[in-house]
Amino acid sequence: MTHYEIALATLIKGFDILLCVLVYARHLQRRLPFFAVYATTILVTNFGTAIVAAYFGFRSSISYYFWWIAVAATLLTRSFAIAELCRDALSAYQGIWALTLRLLGLMTACFLVHAAFDARGQAQWIATYGMTLERDIEIASVIILVSMLLVGTYYRLPLDPLLKAIVIGLCLFSVIQFVNSTVFRDFFTKYISSRGAVRAQMNRIHDLWNTVYIAASSLCIGIWCFALRKPLAEPATQPVLLPAGLYQELSPEINLQLRSLNDRLVELLKP
């Protein structure tokens, strides 16, 4: 690694530490426990991967398997964090949340099957399966997070600045991971059968992308750190209501369509 890459790697590890400190200092684990677990997983896997690579060697089999374990743990905890954000935003609407939960389960099953078919017959099929699964989950995460923001804006659902910053950061992070897994998957499959000169050129491309990836990941974590810079507001024991006359005037325009959709979904999804 060059001095520049070492500086970037040190920067992202510093952001990892700062994020975990802020998450637990602000007691975010009480409100979003899965996001707290995800932030902790990022810290542990980044430091763990660096330590294992330094001790056993970057190209050792132990480093290889540890890296895949780290990828799986990070992907799993991020998926749970995204589902948690959906629940936090939609739990007041039981019908919509029930439909969303079923769609998430259906998408997960489809991704597992698609990754198996895509990796069939490939050299190093386990790695190809993992990268294909990661790619599918990341693009689905982007669609879910963008839809959450659009639906919240259209129906004027309350989404406080902290949650919005977490959603934006996760969305940007998923876009980066999608590009990374897509590029790396094609890169990996070509690398297996390539010759020495081609491998050297592909290694240079990988080093360049690694720099971009580290810088973009630091930006995502920086967004979360910035959102957590101040203590979190205590949840109100009583909701803040509009004046009665204004509420009666605006409420039908704001909530009628959403409530109607929610009621229809509740009826459709009854066992």
WOMO-V777134 format. One record per backbone hydrogen bond with DSSP energy under -0.5 kcal/mol. CO is the residue of the C=O (numbers start at 0). NH is the residue of the N-H. Records with the same first field share a line. If there is no record, write none. Layout:
CO=NH + NH
This chain:
1=5
2=6
3=7
4=8
5=9
6=10
7=11
8=12
9=13
10=14
11=15
12=16
13=17
14=18
15=19
16=20
17=21
18=22
19=23
20=24
21=25
22=27 + 28
23=26
26=29
27=30 + 31
31=35
32=36
33=37
34=38
35=39
36=40
37=41
38=42
39=43
40=44
41=45
42=46
43=47
44=48
45=49
46=50
47=51
48=52
49=53
50=54
51=55
52=56
56=59
59=63
60=64
61=65
62=66
63=67
64=68
65=69
66=70
67=71
68=72
69=73
70=74
71=75
72=76
73=77
74=78
75=79
76=80
77=81
78=82
79=83
80=84
81=85
82=86
83=87
84=88
85=89
86=90
89=92
91=93
92=96
93=97
94=98
95=99
96=100
97=101
98=102
99=103
100=104
101=105
102=106
103=107
104=108
105=109
106=110
107=111
108=112
109=113
110=114
111=115
112=116
113=117
114=118
115=119
118=121
121=124
123=127
124=128
125=129
126=130
127=131
128=132
129=133
130=134
131=135
132=136
133=137
134=138
135=139
136=140
137=141
138=142
139=143
140=144
141=145
142=146
143=147
144=148
145=149
146=150
147=151
148=152
149=153
150=154
151=156
159=163
160=164
161=165
162=166
163=167
164=168
165=169
166=170
167=171
168=172
169=173
170=174
171=175
172=176
173=177
174=178
175=179
176=180
177=181
178=182
179=183
180=184
181=185
182=186
183=187
184=188
185=189
186=190
187=191
188=192
189=193
190=193
194=198
195=199
196=200
197=201
198=202
199=203
200=204
201=205
202=206
203=207
204=208
205=209
206=210
207=211
208=212
209=213
210=214
211=215
212=216
213=217
214=218
215=219
216=220
217=221
218=222
219=223
220=224
221=225
222=226
223=227
225=228
238=240
242=246
243=247
244=248
245=249
246=250
249=253
250=254
251=255
254=258
255=259
256=260
257=261
258=262
259=263
260=264
261=265
262=266
263=267
264=268
266=269
